[in-house]
Amino acid sequence: MSLRTTGALVSLLPKTLCDSEIAKKIQLQEGKARYTITFGLACYFRQKLLGLLSTARHIVLGFDESLNKVARKQQIDVAMRFWNEAVNEVDVRYLDSVFLGHTRAAELLKGLKLLLGEIICVKLVS
């Protein structure tokens, strides 16, 4: 779903939360929705994922490299695969993206260490 549809979805809030004065007054356009997701929700979910990764015994890292045409830099999208004890199954989650000038091995390793931190790097399956 695109961020532009948030305006239409917000109009449903007063109908579903009819006893809430806040829901009656809320206005959420594309820019505010993007800001809320990027700087509010994304941070929360990232911390939850890092908590899960810190309890996992082993982690498999996967990444996809592509050229970001807007930033004109190489973009590495990082996903983590691990055994999730809470649901008793293998879980695959997007972690983050790293922007690199060039994708030589040294820059890739530096970017991944910065993204993952030392604790998680120790748990990577090689």
C-alpha positions in Angstrom: 0.0 0.0 0.0 1.4 3.4 -0.9 1.8 6.3 1.5 -0.7 8.4 -0.6 -3.5 6.1 0.5 -3.0 7.1 4.2 -5.3 10.1 3.7 -8.2 7.8 2.7 -7.5 5.4 5.5 -7.3 8.1 8.2 -10.9 9.0 7.3 -11.9 5.5 8.6 -10.5 6.2 12.1 -13.4 8.3 13.4 -15.8 5.6 12.3 -13.9 2.7 13.9 -12.9 4.6 17.0 -16.1 6.6 17.4 -15.6 7.4 21.1 -12.1 8.9 20.6 -11.7 12.7 20.3 -8.2 12.2 18.9 -9.4 10.0 16.1 -11.9 12.6 15.1 -9.2 15.3 14.7 -6.3 13.3 13.2 -4.8 14.4 9.9 -2.2 12.2 8.3 -0.9 13.0 4.9 1.9 11.3 2.9 4.7 13.4 4.5 3.6 12.9 8.0 3.0 9.2 7.5 6.5 8.7 6.0 8.1 10.6 8.9 6.1 8.5 11.5 7.1 5.2 9.8 10.7 6.2 9.3 11.5 7.8 12.6 8.9 6.1 14.9 7.8 2.7 13.9 11.0 1.6 12.1 13.2 2.3 15.1 10.8 0.2 17.3 10.8 -2.8 15.0 14.6 -2.6 14.5 15.1 -2.8 18.2 12.8 -5.7 18.5 14.6 -7.5 15.7 18.0 -6.8 17.3 16.6 -8.2 20.5 15.6 -11.4 18.7 19.0 -11.6 17.0 20.8 -11.2 20.3 19.1 -14.4 21.6 19.6 -16.4 18.5 22.4 -19.0 18.5 23.3 -18.7 14.9 22.5 -16.1 12.2 22.7 -16.3 8.5 23.2 -13.0 6.7 21.9 -12.4 3.2 22.3 -9.2 1.2 21.3 -7.9 -2.2 23.4 -5.3 -4.0 22.0 -2.8 -6.4 22.6 0.8 -7.6 20.4 3.3 -6.0 19.7 5.8 -8.8 18.6 8.6 -6.5 21.7 8.5 -4.2 23.9 7.3 -7.0 25.6 4.9 -4.7 25.7 1.2 -4.3 23.0 0.0 -1.9 23.2 -3.2 0.1 19.9 -4.5 1.5 20.6 -6.8 4.4 18.3 -9.6 5.6 18.8 -11.9 8.6 17.8 -15.6 8.8 17.7 -17.2 12.3 15.7 -19.6 14.4 13.0 -17.7 16.2 12.3 -19.5 19.5 9.0 -17.5 20.0 7.3 -19.1 17.0 9.6 -22.2 16.8 10.5 -21.7 13.1 13.1 -20.1 10.8 12.5 -16.4 10.5 13.8 -14.1 7.7 13.7 -10.4 8.4 14.9 -7.3 6.6 17.3 -5.4 8.8 18.5 -2.3 7.0 20.2 -0.9 3.9 23.8 0.3 3.7 25.0 2.8 1.2 28.5 2.4 -0.1 30.6 4.3 -2.6 32.1 1.1 -4.0 31.4 -2.5 -3.2 34.8 -3.8 -2.8 35.1 -6.5 -0.1 36.7 -4.1 2.4 33.9 -1.5 2.1 31.3 -4.2 2.3 32.8 -5.7 5.5 33.1 -2.3 7.1 29.5 -1.4 6.3 28.1 -4.7 7.5 30.1 -4.5 10.8 28.8 -0.9 11.3 25.2 -2.1 10.7 25.4 -5.3 12.7 27.6 -4.6 15.6 30.2 -6.9 17.0 27.9 -9.1 19.1 25.8 -10.2 16.1 28.9 -10.6 13.9 30.1 -13.3 16.3 27.0 -15.3 15.7 27.1 -15.3 11.9 27.3 -18.8 10.4 30.3 -19.0 8.1 
